[in-house]
Amino acid sequence: MNIKTETNGIGSGSFVTPGLDNLPNGILKYRYDRSNVTASHVHIGLGSFALAHIAAIADKYMSETGNLDWGIIGVAMHNRGTIDGLKKAQNRIVLVQRENETETVSVLGSLLETIFVPDDPALLIKTIARPMTKLLTFTVTSSGHYMRDQTGTLNMTATEIVHDLDYRGDPSDSPKTIYWVIAKALEERMKLEDQSGVPLPLTVLSLDNIPTNSKALKKAAIQYIRASYENPHKLLEWIENRVDFRVTVVDRITPKDTVEFHDEFVAQYGFDPTVLIATEKKWQLAVEKGRFWVPEWTKIGVKEVEDIQKIWQAKFFGLNAAHQILGTFGLRLGLQFIHEAMEIPELAELVALFHRELGTFLGYDVMKEYGETVRSRFADRALKDQNRRVVKDARKKASERVAYAFEMVLENSNGAILARAATFTFAGWLLNIDCVDERGIEFVQDDPDLVRLKEISDDIAQWLRGEQEDRGVAHILRHIGELFGDNRMIMLASKSSFVQELAWSLRELAASGTIVATRKLLSSSR
């Protein structure tokens, strides 16, 4: 396909084959010479979430400020496919930002190099340890942190953690976790500082949806280091003096890549970009203030704050937990996309109820404004965000987001207010364990815990039939807690208000279906 390019400074007035080096009209390009960029930022985790966030922010910063000191070296721990795709595109990314009926397409140039850890773990250690590296960031999801809880207690018995504690650089093997990388890289950086006499501070940012993410990462890393070294004290003291773990909040919905989206792009623009990511136009990054280097991202709208807790809570509960409402009941109703669930009035009002409940501890004015914005984003058809993506790892999210929201509302109201929308959604998750929607059609859930949850599904079915009255809802919660070491489930089983509300929700959803049960909930909550 040949097109005439006009606006991107490439072959104006001539006919060219479209591609990353010959962009068709309507596609924007980074405004800097990549050969002049210094790679002082290492990022581990190259999923779409990372590229739509940190790569886009770095590209915007360098394009708008002309400061080319903050290019990125991207690292993949396990998935070679992303690395191979990036190499074909010379590490350039095509980002499609959508909002309602409009979209902006741009090529990002901020990612300069890539490292696939199994190919050369030592190269990654040297790269992080070198003086040029000032910033180390992570997007490895909560599962990649191997934490027993959200405060940073490391699961020392996890197979991958045990592997890395034993790993001694065997070329036929490779490290499995970020903790081996952190320990070895910081140790090497400390040694280089000792040799040169020049301080080598480092800023570490986790961008994952974990409470106090970077601080939890630090706590877990320290536990790993204590288990790795006979005498860890010098390294731990150096870390305390030289490494900042700064909490972050990242807010941008990034749907799962699909073949349909890729094919639509190729048909519209006439070339295959290799690495193609869709996201929403809205974005937010807030970073806790610290001692050492980060780019002057505040120049492009990033917030640098003393106390990040309220920002984090509003986003985590108001967006991430609220997302579970639509994803959970979207699956129950046989829907594919989040916006389809939002188009059902009862579900839209259920999300609004949840946002009002969050006002108990986040502030009603805050949640009125932020909640309206979030619901507008959920309703955006252009995003085509899939319910299946949103409820990935649903067991963990049901506990860490939905049930956690119930806890926070109850605690901050001194037991006076129940988060009924949260409890209702938790019930929806329990009924989704058997992966059959309300039409009797099977659906797919991406959750490694589903096999063990089969016992819970059987318990619920028997309880709903009245066959095991002695094994009530409290028992079901304790059973979940026992299976997965989930203390929150054990504690909630002792809260009669939660148990009673959950029992009502389970019965109504099973007997009446989502729409009618939601109407009853909303009617009794006004």
Residue pairs with C-beta under 8 A, 6 or more apart in sequence:
1 17
1 18
1 270
2 15
2 16
2 17
3 15
3 16
3 18
3 24
3 25
3 270
4 13
4 14
4 15
4 25
5 11
5 12
5 14
5 16
5 18
5 22
5 23
5 24
5 25
6 12
6 13
6 25
7 25
7 26
8 23
8 25
8 27
8 28
8 29
10 16
10 21
10 22
10 23
11 22
16 22
17 271
18 24
18 269
18 270
18 271
19 271
20 89
20 90
20 92
20 94
20 107
20 271
20 273
23 29
23 107
24 269
24 270
24 271
26 105
26 269
27 94
27 105
27 106
27 107
27 269
28 104
28 105
28 106
28 107
29 106
29 107
29 109
30 59
30 62
30 63
30 106
30 107
30 108
30 109
30 110
31 63
31 64
32 62
32 63
32 66
32 68
32 109
33 68
34 71
34 109
34 112
36 68
37 62
37 68
37 69
37 70
37 71
37 109
37 110
37 112
38 68
38 69
38 70
38 71
38 132
39 71
39 72
39 73
39 112
39 113
39 132
40 69
40 70
40 71
40 132
40 133
40 134
40 135
41 58
41 70
41 71
41 72
41 73
41 133
41 134
41 135
41 136
41 137
41 295
42 72
42 73
42 75
42 124
42 127
42 128
42 133
42 135
42 136
42 137
43 50
43 54
43 55
43 72
43 73
43 74
43 75
43 136
43 137
43 138
43 139
44 75
44 77
44 136
44 137
44 138
44 139
44 140
44 178
44 181
45 75
45 76
45 77
45 138
45 139
45 140
45 141
45 144
46 74
46 75
46 76
46 79
46 82
46 83
46 86
46 114
47 82
47 139
47 141
48 254
48 256
48 257
48 277
48 279
49 139
49 254
50 74
50 139
50 207
51 93
51 95
51 108
51 111
51 275
51 277
52 95
52 252
52 254
52 277
52 279
53 139
53 207
53 250
53 252
53 254
53 283
53 285
54 72
54 137
54 139
54 207
55 72
55 74
55 93
55 95
55 108
55 110
55 111
56 95
56 108
56 110
56 279
56 283
57 283
57 285
57 297
57 300
57 302
58 70
58 71
58 72
58 110
58 295
59 106
59 108
59 109
59 110
60 300
61 67
61 70
61 295
61 296
61 297
61 299
61 300
62 68
62 70
62 71
62 110
64 299
64 300
65 296
65 299
65 300
67 295
67 296
69 295
70 110
70 135
70 295
71 110
71 111
71 112
72 110
72 111
72 112
73 111
73 112
73 113
73 114
73 115
73 127
74 86
74 91
74 111
74 113
74 114
74 115
75 114
75 115
75 116
75 117
75 124
76 82
76 83
76 114
76 115
76 116
76 117
77 117
77 140
77 144
77 175
77 176
77 177
77 178
77 181
78 117
78 118
78 176
80 116
80 118
82 275
83 114
83 116
85 274
85 275
86 92
86 93
86 111
86 114
86 274
86 275
87 114
88 274
89 273
89 274
89 275
91 111
91 112
91 113
91 114
92 107
92 108
92 109
92 111
92 275
93 107
93 108
93 111
93 275
93 276
93 277
94 105
94 106
94 107
94 108
94 265
94 273
94 275
94 276
94 277
95 105
95 106
95 107
95 108
95 277
95 279
96 103
96 104
96 105
96 265
96 276
96 277
96 278
96 279
97 103
97 104
97 105
97 106
97 279
97 280
97 281
98 278
98 279
98 280
98 281
98 380
98 382
98 383
99 280
99 281
99 282
99 380
99 382
100 380
100 381
100 382
101 382
102 281
102 382
103 382
104 281
105 269
107 273
115 123
115 124
115 127
117 124
117 174
117 175
117 181
118 174
121 169
121 174
121 175
121 180
121 181
122 169
124 181
124 185
125 181
125 184
125 185
125 188
126 188
127 133
128 136
128 181
128 185
128 186
128 188
128 189
128 202
129 185
129 186
129 188
129 189
129 191
129 192
130 192
131 192
131 196
131 198
131 200
133 202
134 202
134 203
134 292
134 293
134 294
135 202
135 203
135 205
135 293
135 294
135 295
136 185
136 202
136 203
136 204
136 205
137 204
137 205
137 206
137 207
138 144
138 178
138 204
138 205
138 206
138 207
138 208
138 217
139 206
139 207
139 208
140 178
140 208
141 208
141 393
142 208
142 209
142 210
142 393
142 396
142 400
143 393
143 396
144 177
144 178
144 208
145 178
145 206
145 208
145 210
145 216
145 217
145 220
146 154
146 155
146 158
146 160
146 161
146 177
146 179
146 220
147 153
147 154
147 155
147 210
147 216
147 220
148 154
148 155
148 485
149 487
150 210
150 211
150 216
150 400
150 404
151 211
151 212
151 216
151 219
152 212
152 215
152 216
152 217
152 218
152 219
152 220
152 223
153 219
153 220
153 223
154 161
154 179
154 219
154 220
154 223
154 224
155 161
156 162
156 223
156 224
156 227
160 176
160 177
161 177
161 179
161 224
163 175
163 176
164 175
164 176
164 177
164 179
164 180
164 224
165 224
165 227
165 228
167 173
167 174
167 175
167 176
167 180
175 181
179 220
179 221
179 224
180 224
182 204
182 221
182 224
183 221
183 224
183 225
183 228
183 229
183 235
186 202
186 235
186 238
186 239
186 243
187 235
189 200
189 202
189 242
190 200
190 234
190 235
190 238
190 242
192 200
193 199
193 200
193 238
193 242
199 242
200 242
201 242
201 243
201 244
201 291
201 292
201 293
202 242
202 243
202 244
202 292
203 243
203 244
203 246
203 290
203 292
203 293
203 294
204 214
204 217
204 218
204 243
204 244
204 245
204 246
205 214
205 245
205 246
205 248
205 287
205 294
206 213
206 214
206 216
206 217
206 245
206 247
206 248
207 213
207 248
207 250
209 316
209 320
210 216
210 217
211 312
211 316
212 247
212 312
213 247
213 248
214 245
214 246
214 247
214 248
214 288
215 245
215 247
217 245
218 239
218 243
218 245
222 236
222 239
225 232
225 235
225 236
225 239
226 232
226 236
229 235
242 292
243 292
244 290
244 291
244 292
246 287
246 288
246 289
246 290
246 294
247 287
247 288
247 308
247 312
248 285
248 286
248 287
248 288
248 308
249 284
249 285
249 286
249 308
249 311
249 312
249 315
250 284
250 285
251 282
251 283
251 284
251 285
251 315
251 319
252 279
252 280
252 282
252 283
252 284
253 279
253 280
253 282
253 319
253 377
253 383
253 385
254 277
254 278
254 279
254 280
255 278
255 279
255 383
255 384
255 385
255 386
255 389
256 385
256 386
256 388
256 389
257 276
257 277
257 278
258 384
258 386
261 276
261 278
261 384
262 272
262 276
265 273
265 276
266 272
278 383
278 384
280 377
280 380
280 383
282 377
284 303
284 315
285 297
285 302
285 303
286 302
286 303
286 304
286 305
286 308
286 311
286 312
287 294
287 297
287 302
287 303
287 304
287 305
287 308
288 304
288 305
288 306
288 308
289 304
289 305
289 306
294 304
297 304
298 304
303 311
305 311
310 362
310 366
313 361
313 362
313 408
314 358
314 362
314 366
314 367
314 370
316 401
317 358
317 362
317 401
317 404
317 405
317 408
318 355
318 358
318 362
318 367
318 370
318 371
318 374
319 374
319 377
320 397
320 401
321 354
321 401
321 402
321 404
321 405
321 422
322 351
322 354
322 355
322 371
322 374
322 378
323 338
323 378
323 390
324 390
324 391
324 394
324 397
324 398
324 401
324 402
324 425
324 429
325 347
325 350
325 351
325 354
325 421
325 425
326 338
326 341
326 342
326 347
326 351
326 378
326 387
326 390
327 338
327 341
327 387
327 388
327 389
327 390
327 391
328 391
328 394
328 425
328 428
328 429
328 432
329 341
329 347
329 350
329 425
329 428
329 514
329 518
330 336
330 337
330 338
330 340
330 341
330 347
330 387
330 390
331 387
331 388
331 391
331 432
331 437
331 443
331 445
332 428
332 431
332 432
332 437
332 438
332 509
332 514
333 341
333 344
333 437
333 438
333 514
333 515
334 437
334 438
334 439
334 441
334 443
335 341
335 387
336 386
336 387
336 388
337 381
337 384
337 385
337 386
337 387
338 378
338 383
338 385
338 386
338 387
338 390
339 378
339 379
339 380
339 381
339 383
339 384
339 385
341 347
341 387
342 348
342 351
342 375
342 378
342 379
343 379
344 515
346 514
346 515
346 518
346 519
346 522
347 514
347 518
348 375
348 379
349 518
349 522
350 421
350 424
350 425
350 518
350 521
350 522
351 371
351 374
351 375
351 378
351 421
352 371
352 375
353 420
353 421
353 521
353 522
353 525
354 405
354 419
354 421
354 422
354 425
355 367
355 368
355 370
355 371
355 374
355 375
356 364
356 367
356 371
357 405
357 409
357 417
357 419
357 420
357 421
357 422
358 367
358 371
358 405
358 408
358 409
358 419
359 365
359 366
359 367
359 368
360 408
360 409
360 412
360 413
360 417
360 419
361 408
361 409
361 411
361 412
361 413
377 383
388 443
388 444
388 445
388 446
391 397
391 429
391 432
391 445
391 447
392 445
392 446
392 447
393 446
393 447
393 448
393 449
394 429
394 432
394 445
394 447
395 429
395 447
395 449
395 450
395 453
395 480
395 484
396 449
398 425
398 426
398 429
398 430
399 486
399 488
399 489
400 488
402 422
402 425
402 426
402 429
403 422
403 426
403 488
403 489
403 492
404 488
405 419
405 422
406 418
406 419
406 422
406 423
406 426
406 492
406 498
407 488
407 491
407 492
408 419
409 417
409 418
409 419
409 422
410 417
410 418
410 419
410 495
410 497
410 498
415 497
418 497
418 498
418 501
420 501
420 521
420 525
421 521
421 525
423 498
423 501
423 502
423 505
424 501
424 505
424 509
424 517
424 518
424 521
426 502
426 505
427 502
427 505
427 506
427 509
428 505
428 509
428 514
430 456
430 460
430 476
430 506
431 460
431 506
431 509
431 510
432 445
433 450
433 453
433 454
433 456
433 457
433 460
434 457
434 461
435 442
435 443
435 444
435 445
435 450
436 442
436 443
437 443
438 513
438 514
447 453
449 484
452 483
452 484
453 480
453 483
455 479
455 483
456 476
456 479
456 480
456 483
459 468
459 471
459 475
459 476
459 479
460 476
460 506
462 468
462 471
463 469
463 471
463 472
463 473
463 476
463 506
464 506
464 507
464 510
472 499
472 503
473 499
473 502
473 503
473 506
474 493
474 494
474 499
475 493
477 489
477 490
477 492
477 493
477 499
477 502
478 489
478 490
478 493
480 486
480 489
481 487
481 488
481 489
481 490
481 493
482 490
492 498
492 499
493 499
505 517
505 521
508 516
508 517
508 520
508 521
509 517
511 517
512 520
